[in-house]
Every structure is written in C-alpha cells, then in structure tokens.
Amino acid sequence: MNAAKKKKVRKPHSIRHSIELFFATLLVIVVAGVNALAFSMGTIIDGFVGAASPQVTAEQRQEITDKAELLAKQVESEGATLLRNENSALPLSADITQVNVFGWASSAWIGGGSGSGTITGVETDLIDALHDYGIATNTALTDMYRQFQDGREYTKTLGSRPEQSARLYEPSISDTRYYSQKLLDDAQSFSDTALVVIGRFAGESNDMPRQQYKRVAQGSDIVVDETRTSLQLSTEEEELLTYVGEHYDHVVVVLNTGNVMAIGQIETIPGVDACLHVGMSGQNAASAIPELLWGEVSPSGRTADTWAYDMATAASWANAGLEGTGSYDNADGLYPIGTSNGNLGEPATFDRVPYVDYAEGIYVGYKWYETADAEGYWNDVANEYGSGYDAVVQYPFGYGLSYTTFDWEVTQPLSGTFDGDDELSATVRVTNTGDVAGKDIVELYYSAPYTAGGIEKSALNLAAFAKTKQLAPGESQEVTLTLEAEDMACYDFSDANRNGFSGYELDEGDYALTLRRDAHTVSSAADATMTITLKENVQYATDSSTGNAVGNKFTGDDAIDGVSIDGDDSGQNIVYMTRADFAGTFPADNVDTRVMDDSLRETNLYDASQNGGDGDVQDVTTGANNGLLVEENGEITELGYQLGEDADDEQWDALLDQLTVSEMKNMFVRAYGNTAPLKSVGKSQGKDADGPAQIGSMTGMGAGTGFPSSSTMAQTWNTELAQEVGRIMGRQALVNGYSGWYAPAVNMHRSPLNGRNYEYYSEDAMLSGQLCGRVVQGAGEAGVYTYVKHFVCNDGEAGIYRDSVYTWMTEQALREVYLNPFRTIVEDYNAVGLMSAYGRIGAVWTGGSEALLTGVLRDEWGFDGAVITDYSDHHEFMNGDQALAAGGSLWMSGLFGGSLQGGSSSTQTADLRRAAKETLYMTLHVRAMNRDYVEATGDTAMERPVFQTRDGFGWRKLLAVVDVIALLLFALPIWGLVRDHKIRKARKVNLVVVSSRAGDAAADGADDSSRATE
C-alpha cells in the first residue's frame, strides 16, 4: 500500500494577530508622536547632536585643558582675599606639616553655586589640596563629619526651596556623640594648628534666607534659628571657633562662600588669628589655597563687596530676598498666580504677583556706606567693634591684606581745571618694600560736588584701578590710572538741579580724586588726594561713543513702554532714599503689599494685537537667488568676514533678501541651545551652552574646565587675567563643539542675600563692567560669541518669585548702577550678544521692553548684535511676539519650541529679517575678531578650528528606520488577520462543499435504497 503524505492544514490565529495589532497600533501611535515631536524640535535636536563638530586633535584638546587648569588656579590664587592676619599668623611655618581641618563644610567643599553657573563637580577640595601639597590632615575629624552628614541633602537650587538648599550642617562641639573626648585629645596631639572651614551654598531661583535652617545631629529634625540669617555664623560655628581659639596655637578661618557674610565674631573670639576668603574654587583650583596659607604665594585679592557687621545696615536690605518682595493684593487671576513653579522640587504654583522696590536708589554697596559716613549717618553708632563707620563696616570694598608691604609715589598727579571731553590720568610708582614677592592694587576714586536737593550723588565712586605684576622685594612698577571726564557724569532724570536738562551731566565745582588702599582708606602718599575743577556745567546730550541722542526712555511721559519705572504714574507711592535726608528716607521696612493700579492690570500680559499692524512697513524681499554665501564647507567666506566687520556694509541687503520666511522664523522661535542654520546664505547650525564658570556644565554635551566663580574672579581685580580666562574658555567652548556661550553674567550684588551673587562679579558697576568686558573680549578673540546676562536687573531671585517680578526704581539708578556694566561691555568690549531676564523693568518684561532693547541698547549704544531671551518656560509671559516686536533677536522658547501668534504681516517679516541680521552679525563678528587677533598677534594656536558636519547615519535616518520597522510591525498582524479571514472563508467554502457532497451522497443513497425497495 502506498503512503500518501498528509497535507498540513493552515489554521487561523485571530486572537494572536489581534493582540499583535493592538500593540503594533500603540507602537505606531508612539512613533508618530515621536516623529511629530522630533520634527518640531528638529532644530534643537540638531543643535545638540547634529551640529558641526570641530576638527581638533587629542593633543590640542589636552593643551587647552592644561592651560585652562593653570589659569583657573591663578584666578583662585589672586582672587582669594586675606581678611584678617593678627600678629602675622600667616603664612604658616614650613615646620607645620600636619593640620586639623575643623568644620563640617570641609567635608562638603563648594566649587561652584547651583543653577546655570554650576560646575559638574569638585575634583580637588581643600583636603585633597593639602594632601597634594604634602600636608597631612586629621582623617578622624573628616570621617566624623562625613558620618554625621555625608554631603548636602539638596544640591540643586532649581529643585528645592531656600530653606532646603541653604541648610546648615554642624554638630555642636559639646555633643560627645561626634566630638568625643578622645577625638578632641587626639586632634590636639596631632597638630597645634587648626583650619576652620565655613561654607555657604547658594544658587539660581533661591535667595538666601533670613533665618538659619540647621541639622545639628544625624537624622535630627531641622532646627530653625530666627535670630540669625543664613549668612551669619551659626551658634554651632561660633562655639567651634571659641573652642579652637582656646585650644590651638594657630587658628585660620577659611570662608568657602560666594556671598559675603557677617562674621564679626572672628574679631572678638580670642585666638582666631586669620581669615582667608577663598570664594568658590571650581573643579581643581583649591590647589592654590595651601600655597597661600604657607606663603609660597602672597595674597593679592581685594574684596569686591562691602562686608558689614550687620547686613540690615544696607540700604537695600528691607527690599531684598523673600521678605523684601511685596505682593499685590488685588491681583487674583493675573499672571503668574496659579502658574506652575517648577523650581521647588515638588508640584507648586505661584501664589502672588510679586514686586521689588529699589528704594535705595543709587546707594548700593560702598556707595551707601561711604556716603552715609560722609553725611555723619553713623556718628551715633557704637558697639564692641568700634564707633561710627568702624562699628558698621568690617571690611570695606577694595580691602585685602598681603604678606608684604608696598609704597606708593604719585609721579604724575592731577590738578587744575578740566573740560567735559578730557581724558584724566594719574601715574603711581608702586614699590615692594617688604620681604616677599607680591602684587598690589592701586584704586582711584572720585567725589563729585553735591548740593542737597540736587542730583543724587554718591560721596565716592571707583574711577579706575590697576594691578601690578609680581614685584620682587625692592622692585618697582609705574601704573597709570585713566578715566574720561564723562565717566564722572550723573544721570539727572528729573532735572533735579533745575537747569532745564534731563540726561547725563557734570555739575560745576571741585572734583576730588583720591588714591586709596580700599574704599575707606586714603593712601598716605603725597598727592594721594587731588582736586580738579570744572568751571561750568557740562551736559551730554549725545552718547560719546555713538553720537546718538540720549534721554529719558523709562520715566513719566517719556516712558516708551507706557509705564514709568519709578511707579510714579501707577500708584506705587515709593519713597526713594535721598542724600538730603538719609534719616528720613532710609528704607527701614518693606512695603509688603499694595493695590495694583488698573494700568498694570491691563498690561499684565502681552497681547499680540498691540503690535499695531503694518503701518508704513513695505513688503520685504525674501527667497531671492543672489548667490551670496557667508560660509562654505565649514569656512567663513570673505563676504562673511566683511559683513562681520561692519554691520552697515551695503552688501547686507542683498544677502538678507535671500532668506526665506520659514528659516527666519525657525531661527527666532527655536533658539534653545543653538542658532539655527540659514541654508539660503550658507550659515551652518551653531551650538550654544550655559556655564559662566564652566562651559557646558548645565545644558551642554561636553564640558570644559570648572573655573572659580565670577565673584572670586572679581576679587582678583586683574583685567588681563579676566581676558585670558575669556580666551581659554572660548577655546574650550570650541573644542567641545560650541559656538556660543550663555555667559558671563554681569548683574549687581545689590544685596548679600542674592542667591546668584557667586555668578555675578561685584556690587560696583565699574569693576563689574571692566572684568566682564575683558572676559567677553577674550571669548570673542577666540571666535566665540557670548550672551551676557541678564539684561537687566536680575539682581536677586525675589526670594522664589523671580518670574515676572515687577521691579521699580528711578531711571538714574537704572542707568548708573544696573545698565552701566552692560553699556561698558557693549561700547568698549565688542559685546555682540545679550540675554534678557525673567523679571520686569517697571511693569514690562525685560525681554519685551522696547525702551530697553531698542530705545537704549540700539538707539543710544548702537548695539548691532543679538538679544536672546532667557529660558521661556511660560510663553504667555515670556512671549515671542512681544520679544520680536520690542527688538529681540532670538526666543529661547524651551525644549519644545514655540510659535508666533501675530500672523504673517509685513511688520513681523521685517522684524524677523532684522532679528536674523542681528544673529548673523553676532556669529560673523566674532569670526572676524578671531581672524584679526591671530593676524595681529601671530598666535596661530588661537585660530578657530574648522567645524565640519558630522558624517554618520544621523538621527533623521535612524528615525526613518524606526518608522519603517513600526509600519512593518503594524502591517504584519494586519496581513495575518487578512490571511486569517481568507482561511476562515476558505474553510466555510470547504464545509459547504463537503456538506453539499454529503447531502448529494445521502440523496444518492436514498435513491438507491428506494430503487432497491421497488
């Protein structure tokens, strides 16, 4: 018998295929969503993973890194400031090779603050630095501190509250659970030298609290001390200092903080010999500290802020920090109430419409303390520290000690009369008269004639400064200090001197110029005080750098934005402090609530209809084919260099005519982390990153060296060093693939409570502008554009309410204090990029203020570059249409981008064209700066590397592959279900056939049976 192979019968799998189809559908939906998101974010994604990369070797990278590390150490070395040195306790003897390092903060060293100015981590802390220097430390102490509390619980201020991020940790010296008698006895046996580290951590979005929140035992509840601020010594720190002062021969306090502190106790606690403020030292620059302590390097830092015994003596105190921020009481339904606040580490919404009053006017920092002293305001003050000024100010602005001494001889003094357009200079010969090498700083201040009731004037203003080179004992150097007469002008916004003029002016009279060791101490050198005379009033109706008209833009009827920034026309009723009556106008208390005027309610948020239509704007040419390119194959063309040299070059129009509306709009609305490509003119995509202290530390992919903070840099008073830092940070940006830098930051140290003081330079506008300007210029010479921030008045975090805070001040204070450093970097230091702020200038968002972005910045200062917004997490307030209409260039609309709501009018297209030109000019200008610098110096190592588009598969192709796979996975179960349907259909047909055949067979059988019966 032949075996027949049985045919396999196919079975349907409808349930399996249906399940597969369900999950495949979900996959397709997810992939479709990813596609939509990816292509809406395409420009931003390209900025991170698709931008061109630099062609550099590993050796070049290492050379740049090595130089950066050396410069970072030099910043720390020159920025660390010796505040106290009784009986020449420092430098420590070479015989001291073992030390006890007390203070919990020694186990949690602070290299940088939190937020955009952070660093990626500390690699060398003080303990490491001491060991590397050959100094042994008491490890039992360090181990105890780490067992007590291993690091800070909250290290991100953008994800915590002030009472969390500013938490203090210190066990009591009397708590034997930690300081056992054996530990203390062993420590004394180990060394007779004690370093005591005091640290304060701060950062973005959180101001420092006026209370202390402390953990004093492992796992204990938080202790709240309402009697001391977070910037004072805690009782535990004070007790620790008392103990070591009693038990150790050498006691040195090391302050690891970016904020000034109130530390009067170090003068009254017996046995505390010295105090060194080291600031925030970056990644590895703490290695400079032992060299300072043991005298290998003499300290040369000077304070960049005033250190008061009691911070409440500052004129800004009542209106700073959380308690200094007011709340409008009839603001329900207005922004930002009910809006999410994503910076607290937990779900939260804003509960108020906040405001801050800069009621102190121009009297910020030493300009307040020195002017108050000149007016006898401190005459009746007496305490354990002294009387008068000495009872109020512990360390003046510009103060710092050295291990050597310097003699000054004024070889070219100033005298006689001067005119309003004169350049004034004095020359000083500085001689090292001590026994060790060191650097000195000569400070020149001016005092202008003041009439009570006239223009507000500080009694003292920094005019110029110079830092010497390293001088050996007996060596001399001449330094020349120069200022323009116009630098002494005050801004009279209200015609206070009643001469019919509002603007910058010099009153006639005698001007005193004094050479000082610090803001309070006049040099004993002959001719250290010089008097020059201006015979008649001088009015500066135009800007001396640009020739453009200058006048009120923010006040009264002249307010371009419609509301006066002093609040005079909106019911703010602010009493601004005046020198004519300090006693009667000192802002002793914060006005914690006030009624919001209707004019403010109406302008709480921007309405695109406020654009005002097309007006006289003509149609804009777009998409022309003129064949012009600014870049080819990663190289700037000659045309690109020409346009980068001159924003008014006549070739700009033909180039801009080539731009399309879509690419201009894309560049404007998707500016987070990048400047978008403009393919019509050859511009490639540029990648930008945050990190004033370390490029790429927060938002980028790849980071440079972590430098000491800007507040530490300011204490160097070394402009040449600042420029070198700008160059090397620019080079580090480039080798990490960045073309732009969201830094540096030049807001003011208006109050010690500001959580971002570490990220800013100083309380003084002149010092801030000069140092920041040099960093900007150095970065530009490397070929990197900077977005100097935050334009303007982000001088505090309003406690936790910085988002849209109404900020009120006089136009004089705005211009002389807060705009002044920005003006310096724009007019003197080639700044071509700025970043606006979160808050309001008066009633209007800074990024949408026409008065600020156009009226002053462009129409007065002649700024041709780009202004980018800060990160816009709430588009209803940080509105792209508003920014564009006001004169903004780029909208950092966030990770997911944004869109313009104002339509496609000719006005909007013209604004987009303007914005695109400003961004193009910014990118091209620094390329021209780099070429000019290399040609002028012959330093070919500074030549910007060529950037080339990465060869590779690319995220778009990868996404396309994923799309194909998803579609195949979606198609397969459908095909299976179709096949199942066919199988079932076939089986039904077969059943019918079989049934039919069976019926036929049955019928045939019946017929046969019938026939048989018949």
PyMOL commands that set and color helices and strands:
alter all, ss='L'
color gray80, all
select helices_A, chain A and resi 14-40+42-50+58-79+86-88+104-107+126-132+139-148+157-159+162-165+181-190+235-247+265-268+285-293+311-313+317-319+366-374+388-391+485-488+556-558+579-585+598-602+608-611+638-645+652-657+661-669+710-714+719-735+757-759+765-782+811-818+820-828+846-848+850-856+880-886+906-937+940-942+955-1013
alter helices_A, ss='H'
color red, helices_A
select strands_A, chain A and resi 53-54+81-85+98-102+136-137+168-169+193-200+212-215+223-225+250-257+274-277+307-308+326-328+354-357+382-383+386-387+393-395+406-412+416-417+423-432+441-447+461-467+476-484+490-492+503-506+509-518+521-522+529-534+538-540+593-594+631-632+635-636+674-675+686-690+740-742+785-786+788-791+806-808+833-836+840-841+844-845+866-868+947-948
alter strands_A, ss='S'
color yellow, strands_A
deselect
rebuild
show_as cartoon
